[in-house]
Each structure stands twice: as structure tokens, then as C-alpha cells.
Amino acid sequence: MSGSFKGIGFMCLGVLCLAIGDAIAKWLGEVHSPLQIIFFRTLVSLPLIAALAHFGGGLRKLRTRRPGVHLLRGLIYTGTMFCFVLGLTLLPLAEATAIAFVAPLFVTLLSVPLLGERIEGPVLAASLVGFAGVLIVVRPGGEAFDPGALALVGAALFYALMMITARRWGATEHLWAMVFYMTLVPFLLTALALPWVWQTPHPWHWLAFLGSGLFGVGATAFITLAFRHAPAAIAAPFDYTAMLWAVLLGWWFWGEMPDLWVFVGSALIIGSGLAIAYREGRTTLKRRPTS
């Protein structure tokens, strides 16, 4: 099997893990605070990340010279998870997933003021189409509008900032250090808040908390492998398979079926994301030196 096909396969597995983890978080959110969900997810994830770092070259990979950067990324990640879990509890799974797809568009736009990058006309046009798709899904001011949509937009914005910081400092910090400290900060913060939000879990909830953490780490590992085996322009578009899983899982567990406008808006968001990925892929190939 070629590297690109392996990368696509790993990407699809990672996205499936994310979708299952989101479904578990939505189910847990019917009873537990987002803070308690985040606490257990990070509690499970941290030792697994440390183990992956150990087998991937040793715990020295967790050494860092930039604790302030990791603290900032951890705070941003805490905001991402809190807003996303809150949105999951308030919106159908497919609708929440569709809104979350706006994150790459935020990355594109924020890269201009924060990284000094330039946006070409076609990329800007695609981004505007994507935001139009978000407005169709969210429908602010309409009868179908849900405040949970604002939480999802906030999660997408926080996630974009997390990607911007990864692009800014990722070349000088090891991957597992970035992931470990990004997870450590929300673990510590939610641990401090836990006495005020604690709800004793049902026996099945303990398994769900464990599963949420396992699927979260699995998603990180598979997506990391995807980008090691395939160029980003080839692997990244398969992130949108999450919409398929969100529709299936939402229908299976909650009987949710998105209306026509959710599908229309999702098509615009996904189409704009694919257009941007294609454009960036062509730009990268043009800049690559030939032998």
C-alpha cells in the first residue's frame, strides 16, 4: 500500500475516533458538567500520551524551553474543549460537527494578522463561501437558532488559535511535548473546579469517561500518522468524513436527522475547505524545488 493510501486510511480512522469520542461526550453531557467530562478525558489521556512519547523516542521528548507557550496553548485548548462539549449538549451531533468545520476557515483568516501570511483572492472567496455556509447552518435570528451554536463557533475560534500557535512554535517543540502540556493544563484547571461540579457517575459512565479519553488519544495518534504518510493536501480533506459519522451516530443514538438547510450549509463549508486545501496544495507543489 502506498504512503498516500496509508495516510488516508489513518486519517479516516482518526476522524472516526473523534466522532465516537464526540458522541460519548454528548451522552455524558446529559448528566455531567463539561468540566467533569474534560477532567476525566484528560486524566485518561495524559498517561497514554506519556506512554506514546516514551515509545516514540523517550520521555526526553517532553522537555521544553517554552513553558509560557505551552501554558497559553493549554488555556486555549481548555476553552476549545469547554465550548465544544457545551455545544454538543445543546445541539444535534451533525449540526455541531458542521459548525466546527469552520475552524480551518478561521485559521486561514487569522494567519494574516497573527502570522503575517497573505491570502490570495480565491482563498478569501472560498473562506467567505464557508462562512455563508455556517450562517445557513446556524441561522442567527431565525426560529431554528440555538445559543449552543455560539458555543460551537467559539470552540472553532479557539481551535483555530491553537493551530496558529502550533504553526508558530511547532518547529521548535517536539510534537509530544506540544500535545502533553496542551492536555496537562485543562486537567489541572478542571481538577480545581471539580468539587463544585461533581456528579457521581453511573457505573456505565465510568466506562464512557475511559472511552472518551482512549478515543481522543487514538484520534491524535492516527491523525499524526496520517500526516507522516501522506501530504497534508491529500490527507486533510478526509477530515470531512466526520460529517458522515456525525449523521449516522446522531441518528442511531438520538434519532436526530438534520434538516435540508444543515446539509446545504455543510456542503458549502466542506466545499470551501476542500477548495482551500486544493489551492494550498498546488501552492506548496509550486514552491517545492525540483531535482
N, C-alpha and C positions, 0 to 999 in steps of 0.2 A: 504494500500500500504506500502511495506517495506521501511525502510530508504534508502537502496541502490537504489531502483527504483525511489524514490523521488529525490535522488541526481542526478541520470542520467537524469531525466526529467528537473530539474533545470539547469543542465549543458547544455543540448540541447537548452533550452530557452535562456540562457546566450549567447551561441555561435551564435544563430540566431540574437539576438540583436546586437552583434558585427558585424556580416556580413551586416546587414541592415545599421548600422552606417558607415561601410566602404564604402558601395555603395553610401550613401549620401555624404560622404567626397569626393569621386571620382567625383561625379557630380558637387559639389560645386567647386572643384579644376579646372574645366574647365574655371572658371571665376575669382575665388578669390585666393589670396596667401595662402599657407599653414599656415602662421602666423595668418591671419584673421580667418581662419577656426578653428584653435586651440583656439584663443581668445574666439570666441562665444561658442565653445564646453565647455570650462572650465567655462565660465560665467554662462552657464545654469547648469553645473554640481555642482558647489560649493554650492549653497543654497540647492540643493537636497541632497547632501552628508551630509550637516549640519543637515538637517531635519531627515535623516535616523539615524544619530548619536544621535539626541535628543530622538527619539522614541526607540532607541536601548539601552538606559541607561543614556541619558542626555549628554549635551554638555561638561561635565567634561571629557568625553571620548577623547576630542580633546586636553587635556592638555599634555604637553610633557616636558621632561627634556633633549631632544636631538635635539635642533633646527638645529645644524650643519648637523646631519644625514638627516633630512627632506629636508634641502636645497640641499644637494648632490643628494638625490633621485629625487627631483623636477627638477634639472638640467638634470639628466639622462632621466627623463620622457619627458622633453621638446625635447631632442634630439631624443627620440623614436618616438614621435608624428610627429615631423617635417620631419624626414626621411621617415616615413611610409606614410604620406599624400602626400609627394612629389613623392614617388614611385607609389602610387595609380594613380596619374595623368598621369604617363608616361607608365604604363604597364596595360595589361588586368587584370581584377579583380582576376580571378582564378590564373594567374601566380604570381601576387603579394602575394596572400594568400599562395601559395605553398612555395615561398621563405621565407615568415615569419615563416613557420613551423620549420625553422632551429633554432629558439630561444632556445627550450629546449636542443638541442644538445650543443649550446654554454654554457648553464647553467651547463650541465654535465662536460664539459671540463674546464670551468673557476672555478668550485668548487674545483679543485685540488690546483691551486696556491693561490686562494683568501680565501678559507675556510679550506684548509688543508685536504680535503677529498681524499679518494682513489678511483680510477676507476678500476673495475675488467675487466679482458680480454674481456668477452662477451659484456660488456657495451661499451668498447672502440671500438670493432669491429662494433657494431651497429651504433655508432656515425660516424665512417668512411664511412659506407654504406650511412648514411643520408647525409653526405657532398657530396658523389658521386652523390646522387640524386639532390642536389642543383646545382651542376655543369652541370648536364644534363638539368635542367630547364633553368639555366642562359646562358649556352653555351658561356662562355667568348672567345672572338676571332672569333666567328662564325658570320655568316650574321644575325642571329636572335638575337644577343646580343643587349641589350638596356641598356644605362647607368643608367636607372631607377632601374635596378636590384641591382646596387651597393648601392643605397639609401635604398633598402629593406634589404639587408644584414646588412647595418649599423643600421637600425631600430631593426633588430633581435639581434644584438650585444648589443645595448643599453638596450633592453628589458631584455636580459639575466643578465646584470649588475643590473638592477632594481630588478630582482628576487633574485639575490645573496645578495643584501643589505637587502631585506625583510627576507631572511633566517637568515641573520646575526643579525639583530636587531628586527625582528618581535616579538620575545618572550617577549621583554621588553617594547614594544609600542603597544597601542591599535590599532586594525585594522582600525577604522575610522579616527584616527589621522594620520596613515600612508597614507591613501587614500586622506584625506583632504589636507594635506600640500603638498603631491605629486602633487595635482591638482592646489593648490594655486600658486606655483612658476611659472609654464608656463603661468598662467593667467596674473600675474604681468609682466612677461617678454614680452609677446606678446602685452599687453596693451601699453607698452613703444614703441614698434615698429609699432603699428597700424597706426599712422599718415603717415608713409612712404609707406604703402602697401594698404591703404584703397581703396576699390571699393564699391560704393553704391550698396547694394543688391537689386535685383529684389524682388517684393513682395513675390513670391514663395520661394525665397532664405531665407527670414526670417523664414518661417516655416521649411525649411530644416536645418537651424542652430539650431533651437529649437529641432527638431527631433534628430539631431546628439547628442546633449547633453543628451536628455532623454534616447536614446538607449544606450549611453555609461554608464550612471548610472544604467540603467536596467541590462546591462550585468554584471557590477560589483556586483550588489545585487544578481542576480540569481546564478552567479558562486560561490559567497561566501556561499549561501545557499546550493549549491551542495556539497561543501566540508564539510559542517556541517552535512549533512545527509548520506554521503557515503564516504568510504575511498578514498584517492587520487588515489590509483591504479585502482579503479573501475570508478571513475568519470572522471579523466583526459583524458583517451583515447577518450572520446566523444567530446573533443575539435576538433578532426579532421573532425567532421561533417561540420565544416566551409567550407571545400573544396566543398562539395555538394552545399551549399548555394552560394558560390562564382561563381561556374559554372552556376547555374541557374540564379542568378541575373545578371551576366555579359552577358549571352545570351539574357535575357529578355530585358534589358535596352540598351545595346550597340551592340547587335548582335555578341558578342565575342564567339568564340569557340576554346578552347585550342587545339594545335596540339598534335600528339601522344607522342612527347618527354616530353611535360609538364605532361601528365598523367603518363608516365613511371617514370620520376623523382619524381613526387608526391607520387607514390606508394612506392618508395624506402625511401623517407623521412618519410612518415607515418608509414611504416613498421618498420623502425629503432626506431621511437618514441614509438611505441607500445611495441617493444621488450625491450626497456629500462624501460618503465613503468612496464611491467610484471616482469622484473628482480628485480627492486626496491621494487615492491610489495611483492615478495617472500622473499626478504631480511628483510623487515620490519616484516613480519609474523614470521620469524625465531627468530628475536630479541625480539618479544613480549613475556613477561613472561606468563606461563601457570598457571591456577588456580588449 
